[in-house]
Amino acid sequence: MRCLGLDLGSTTIKGAVLDLETATLSHFQSVPFPAPIEGLAPGWHEVHLGEILSATRLVLEKLNQTAPDATNLFICSQMGGLVVSDDLGTPLTHYLSWRDQRTLAEHPNGGSFLEQTRIRLGEEWLTRMGGELKPGSATSLLFWLAQKDKLPPQGTASSLGEWVVANLTNNSLFMHPSMAIGLLDLTIGDWAYGAFEKLGLSSLKWPQIPKDLVPVGTVNVGSTKLLVHPALGDQQCALFGVGLLPGELSINASTGSQVSRLNAHFYPGPFQSRFYFDDWKLDTITHIPAGRSLKAIVDLLTEIPNAQGKSVDPWGYIASVLENESVNDLDCGISFFPGPLGETGHLKGITLENLTVGKWMFAALTSMASGYRLCAERLGPLSSWSGIVVSGGLAQSLPRLGRLIQQNFPGLPIRHNTGIEETLMGLLRLAQKNLGTPPASTISGNFP
């Protein structure tokens, strides 16, 4: 039996054929995620939804050509951000990305819009909603729209994945709990209506919440009719794909970066809590500086040759020179955006001898690895972990990062997941589980 899998990522929209019998991925396809709309105010990050839908259909058509016998479509998506649409899925806004920073602007009552969102919610509601409140969270973006009188009346709020599924299937919006970060009351598993009222969002409608992965519609691709399942959170799919077990610490290093653990129950703490699968919860700390910050450094280093039209391969060179670097006195902080480790970066201790690409990037990776340790200790003490699972494209392309992580977690076994597409593998295993083919790994064990 074969299915199709799609990952609506921040950099690319990618897909693969999922072979449930052999537990393999094949016929990979990808297209760039559409660029943000130009000319917007600083910090705004909006994308045309029509372009996203067209790119998604293009990947589906390519996959269908190689697997016309596919029966089901499983999708995961970037989380956070916001789409407001009408009852038929017609968009009333662009896609406001999770990268959008407009809520950091000053509010008339003082502080930022994000801070005012936090104040109006109060600690009790923030806790019940899993501690999820970032500049690009749906909650904070909706509050900004309401305060600016830009909230479409009687609109339905969702994130990107649900909107894409609804428009592929010409059906209603369904929002799986794994996608609804910072929107659900985790104590009851329903929308946080009381919190929405505090933010002036009572006029909004909300999608239906499916409790499982039962199909929510169909889509015709060529001559093939596919059963479409609800969109799932890409973080949770990636962790399911790498086979994260209770007691293990997950470190994902990619464009964004997170540390995470599984929990059988909802226990609030100095972290975010999300729905996972099979009634498990996911404790996580997100927005840890990683690939997004490193790209900013690389963009600076390559600004002149790019302006001159010269093609360079900075990442290959960086990976090579990192292998020859060791501890140096260059101090680099890469918190270039608000996150758990601050909101400003730095570069200190510069000398003529240490101002090189290799030493600068080594200092940046050293900062990343120590940041993972600091964040992991907020989830639980070092003694509580049975092992570490390292995943993400950045960990694969820069092997030196993995060794620096090992140094920060002495004595713990580390499992590196290299060479696999974690999100698509997660979709494959969830497809096996949902359609009756036993997955290669299941959630089991005792939480420490």
C-alpha positions in Angstrom: 0.0 0.0 0.0 1.3 3.4 -0.9 0.3 6.9 0.3 1.6 10.4 -0.3 3.2 12.6 2.3 3.6 16.4 2.3 5.6 18.7 4.6 4.6 22.4 4.3 7.9 23.7 5.7 9.2 27.2 6.1 11.9 26.8 3.5 10.4 24.2 1.1 7.2 22.4 0.4 8.4 18.8 0.1 6.8 15.4 -0.4 7.5 11.7 -0.9 5.8 8.5 -1.7 5.2 6.5 1.5 5.4 2.8 1.1 3.7 1.3 4.1 4.7 -2.3 3.4 8.4 -1.7 3.1 8.5 1.3 5.5 10.4 3.4 3.0 10.3 6.9 1.5 10.9 7.4 -2.3 10.4 9.8 -5.2 11.2 12.9 -3.2 9.9 16.2 -4.6 10.2 19.7 -3.4 9.6 23.3 -4.4 10.7 26.5 -2.5 8.2 27.9 -0.1 6.9 31.1 -1.6 8.7 34.3 -0.7 7.1 36.8 1.6 5.3 39.8 0.1 7.6 42.7 -0.5 7.1 46.3 0.6 5.4 45.5 4.0 6.3 47.3 7.2 9.6 46.2 8.9 9.1 43.0 10.8 6.0 41.9 9.0 6.1 38.5 7.2 3.1 37.7 5.0 2.8 35.3 2.1 0.2 35.0 -0.6 -2.0 31.9 0.1 -2.7 31.3 -3.5 1.0 30.9 -4.2 1.3 28.4 -1.3 -1.7 26.4 -2.6 -0.3 26.4 -6.1 3.1 25.2 -4.9 1.4 22.5 -2.8 -0.6 21.3 -5.8 2.6 21.2 -8.0 4.3 18.8 -5.5 1.2 16.6 -5.4 1.0 16.4 -9.2 4.7 15.4 -9.4 4.2 12.7 -6.7 1.0 11.4 -8.4 2.9 10.8 -11.6 5.2 8.4 -9.8 2.5 6.8 -7.6 -0.9 6.9 -9.3 -1.9 4.0 -7.1 -1.6 6.0 -3.9 -4.7 6.0 -1.7 -4.2 8.5 1.1 -2.6 11.9 1.7 -0.9 12.7 5.0 0.3 16.3 5.6 2.3 18.0 8.3 2.9 21.8 8.4 4.8 24.6 10.0 3.0 25.7 13.2 2.2 29.1 14.6 1.2 32.0 12.3 -2.3 32.7 11.2 -4.9 32.6 8.5 -8.4 34.1 8.8 -10.9 32.8 6.2 -14.6 32.6 5.7 -16.8 29.5 6.1 -15.9 28.3 2.7 -12.1 28.6 3.2 -11.8 31.8 1.1 -9.0 33.8 2.7 -9.7 37.1 4.4 -6.0 37.6 5.2 -2.7 36.6 3.8 -0.7 33.9 5.7 0.8 35.8 8.6 3.9 33.6 9.2 5.2 32.5 12.6 8.2 34.6 11.7 6.1 37.8 11.8 7.4 40.3 14.4 4.7 43.0 14.3 3.5 42.2 17.8 6.8 43.6 19.2 5.7 47.1 18.2 4.7 49.5 20.9 1.1 49.3 22.2 -0.7 52.6 23.1 -1.1 51.4 26.7 2.6 50.8 27.0 4.9 47.9 26.3 4.5 45.9 23.1 1.4 44.2 21.7 2.9 40.9 22.8 3.3 42.1 26.3 -0.3 43.4 26.4 -1.4 40.0 25.1 0.3 38.4 28.1 -1.1 40.9 30.6 -4.7 40.5 29.4 -4.5 36.7 29.3 -3.0 36.5 32.8 -0.8 33.7 34.2 -3.7 31.2 34.7 -4.8 31.2 31.1 -1.2 31.3 29.8 -0.5 28.2 31.9 -3.7 26.4 30.7 -2.8 27.2 27.1 0.6 25.5 27.5 2.8 28.6 28.0 2.7 29.3 24.2 3.0 33.0 23.5 5.5 34.2 20.9 5.6 37.2 18.5 4.3 35.0 15.7 1.8 33.0 17.7 -1.8 33.0 16.4 -3.0 34.4 19.7 -0.7 37.5 19.7 -1.3 38.1 15.9 -5.1 37.9 16.4 -4.9 40.4 19.3 -2.9 42.8 17.1 -5.5 42.5 14.3 -8.3 43.2 16.8 -6.5 46.2 18.3 -5.9 47.6 14.9 -9.6 47.0 13.8 -8.3 44.7 11.1 -9.9 41.5 12.3 -12.3 40.2 9.7 -15.8 39.9 11.3 -17.1 36.4 11.7 -13.9 35.0 10.3 -12.5 31.5 11.1 -9.0 31.5 12.5 -6.6 28.7 11.7 -3.0 28.1 10.9 -1.6 27.3 7.5 -1.9 23.5 7.4 -5.7 23.4 8.0 -6.3 26.1 5.4 -4.4 24.1 2.8 -6.3 20.9 3.6 -9.6 22.7 3.5 -8.9 24.2 0.1 -7.5 21.0 -1.3 -10.7 19.1 -0.2 -13.2 22.0 -0.6 -14.3 21.1 2.9 -14.6 22.7 6.3 -11.6 23.5 8.5 -10.3 20.8 10.8 -7.5 21.6 13.2 -5.7 18.7 14.8 -4.6 19.3 18.4 -1.0 18.9 17.4 -1.4 22.1 15.2 -3.4 24.1 17.7 -0.4 25.4 19.8 -1.3 28.1 22.2 -5.0 28.0 21.3 -6.3 25.0 23.3 -7.1 24.7 27.0 -4.8 21.7 27.7 -6.8 20.9 30.9 -9.9 20.0 28.8 -8.6 19.7 25.2 -11.0 22.3 23.8 -10.6 25.8 22.5 -9.6 28.4 25.1 -12.8 30.4 24.7 -12.3 32.3 28.0 -8.9 33.5 26.9 -10.2 34.6 23.5 -12.9 36.7 25.3 -10.2 38.5 27.3 -8.4 39.4 24.1 -11.5 40.7 22.3 -11.7 37.8 20.0 -15.2 36.5 20.8 -16.5 37.1 17.3 -14.1 34.6 15.8 -15.1 31.1 14.7 -12.8 28.1 15.2 -12.3 24.9 13.2 -13.6 21.5 14.3 -11.1 19.5 16.4 -10.6 15.9 15.1 -9.5 13.6 17.9 -7.8 11.2 15.5 -6.4 10.9 12.0 -9.7 9.9 10.3 -9.8 11.5 6.8 -11.5 14.9 6.6 -12.1 14.9 2.8 -10.8 13.9 -0.6 -8.7 15.6 -3.3 -8.5 14.6 -7.0 -4.9 14.7 -8.4 -5.0 13.6 -12.0 -7.1 10.5 -12.2 -6.4 9.6 -8.5 -8.8 10.4 -5.7 -6.9 10.6 -2.4 -8.3 10.4 1.1 -6.9 13.5 3.0 -6.1 13.3 6.7 -5.9 16.4 8.9 -2.7 18.4 8.9 -0.3 17.6 11.8 2.3 19.6 13.6 5.7 19.3 11.9 7.6 19.2 15.2 5.5 16.3 16.5 5.8 14.4 13.2 9.6 14.8 13.2 9.9 13.4 16.7 7.6 10.5 15.8 9.8 10.0 12.8 13.0 9.7 14.8 11.3 7.4 17.3 11.5 9.6 20.4 10.8 7.6 23.6 9.8 8.6 27.1 12.9 9.5 29.1 14.8 10.7 26.0 15.8 14.3 25.3 15.2 15.5 21.8 17.5 18.2 20.4 16.4 19.4 16.9 18.7 21.7 15.1 17.4 23.2 11.9 16.1 26.6 10.7 14.4 26.8 14.1 15.6 24.7 17.0 13.9 23.0 20.0 14.6 20.8 22.9 11.7 18.5 23.9 10.5 15.5 25.9 7.4 13.3 26.0 5.1 13.5 29.0 2.2 11.2 29.8 0.3 14.1 31.5 0.1 17.9 31.3 2.4 19.3 33.9 3.0 23.1 33.6 6.6 24.3 33.9 9.1 26.8 32.5 8.5 25.5 29.0 5.8 25.1 26.4 3.4 22.1 26.4 1.7 20.8 23.3 -0.5 17.9 22.3 1.4 14.9 20.8 -0.1 11.6 19.7 -1.9 8.8 21.5 -2.9 11.2 24.4 0.8 12.1 25.1 1.9 15.6 25.7 5.1 17.2 24.4 7.1 19.5 26.7 9.3 21.8 24.6 11.3 24.9 24.4 11.3 26.5 21.0 12.9 29.5 19.2 16.4 28.5 20.4 18.9 30.2 18.1 20.1 27.9 15.3 20.0 27.9 11.5 18.1 31.1 11.2 20.8 33.0 13.2 23.7 31.2 11.4 22.2 32.2 8.1 22.3 35.8 9.1 26.0 35.5 9.8 26.6 33.7 6.5 24.5 36.3 4.6 26.8 39.0 6.1 29.9 37.1 5.1 28.7 36.6 1.5 27.1 40.0 1.0 29.9 41.4 -1.2 30.3 38.4 -3.6 26.6 38.1 -3.9 26.3 41.8 -4.8 28.9 41.2 -7.5 27.0 38.2 -8.9 29.6 35.7 -7.8 28.4 32.2 -6.8 29.9 30.8 -3.6 29.3 27.7 -1.5 29.7 29.1 2.1 28.2 26.1 3.9 30.6 23.6 2.4 33.5 25.8 3.3 32.3 26.3 6.8 31.8 22.6 7.5 35.3 22.0 6.3 37.1 24.7 8.3 35.1 23.8 11.5 36.9 20.4 11.6 40.2 22.2 12.3 38.9 24.6 15.0 39.2 24.2 18.7 38.5 26.3 21.8 39.3 30.0 21.2 38.6 33.2 23.1 36.0 34.5 20.7 32.6 34.9 22.4 29.6 34.8 20.0 26.0 35.0 21.1 23.5 34.3 18.3 20.2 35.3 19.9 19.4 37.7 17.1 15.6 37.5 17.8 13.5 37.1 20.9 13.8 33.6 22.4 14.5 31.6 25.6 18.2 32.8 25.6 17.6 36.5 25.0 16.9 38.8 22.1 20.2 40.3 21.1 23.4 38.7 19.9 27.1 39.7 20.4 30.6 39.1 19.3 33.3 39.8 21.9 37.0 39.3 22.3 37.9 40.0 18.7 41.6 40.0 17.8 43.4 40.0 14.5 44.2 36.3 15.1 40.7 35.0 15.9 38.6 37.0 13.4 38.2 34.2 10.9 35.2 32.4 9.4 36.2 29.2 11.1 36.7 30.7 14.6 33.6 32.8 14.3 31.4 29.8 13.3 33.0 27.6 15.9 32.2 30.2 18.6 28.6 30.3 17.3 28.2 26.5 17.4 29.7 26.5 20.9 27.1 29.0 22.0 24.4 26.8 20.4 25.5 23.7 22.2 25.7 25.3 25.6 22.2 26.9 24.9 20.8 23.4 24.4 22.2 22.4 27.8 20.6 25.4 29.5 17.3 24.8 27.9 17.3 21.1 28.6 17.8 21.8 32.3 14.5 23.7 32.3 12.8 20.5 31.1 14.5 18.3 33.7 17.8 17.6 35.4 20.6 15.8 33.6 20.0 12.7 35.7 16.5 12.4 34.4 17.5 11.6 30.8 18.1 8.1 29.5 19.7 9.4 26.3 19.6 12.2 23.7 18.2 12.1 20.2 19.8 14.7 17.8 18.0 15.5 14.6 17.6 18.3 12.1 19.2 19.4 8.9 21.8 21.6 10.7 23.1 18.7 12.8 23.5 16.7 9.6 25.3 19.4 7.5 27.6 20.5 10.4 28.9 17.3 12.1 31.0 19.4 14.5 27.8 20.6 16.2 27.0 17.0 17.2 30.4 16.7 19.0 29.9 20.0 20.8 26.5 18.8 22.0 28.1 15.6 23.3 30.6 17.6 25.3 27.7 19.5 27.0 25.9 16.2 28.0 28.8 14.0 29.3 28.0 10.4 29.9 24.7 10.3 28.0 24.3 8.1 25.0 23.5 10.1 21.9 21.5 8.8 18.9 22.1 10.8 15.7 19.4 10.7 13.1 21.2 11.5 10.0 20.2 11.0 6.4 16.5 10.7 7.0 13.6 13.1 6.3 12.3 13.2 9.9 8.9 14.8 9.2 8.1 12.5 6.2 9.3 9.5 8.1 6.9 10.5 10.9 4.1 10.7 8.4 5.0 7.2 7.1 4.9 5.8 10.6 1.7 7.5 11.5 0.2 6.3 8.2 1.2 2.7 9.1 -0.3 3.1 12.5 -3.5 4.7 11.2 -4.1 2.3 8.3 -3.3 -0.9 10.2 0.4 -1.6 9.3 2.4 -1.7 12.5 5.0 1.1 12.6 8.6 0.5 13.2 8.4 2.1 16.6 5.7 3.0 19.1 5.6 5.2 22.2 6.3 3.0 25.2 8.3 3.0 28.3 8.2 4.8 31.6 8.5 8.5 32.0 11.4 9.3 34.4 
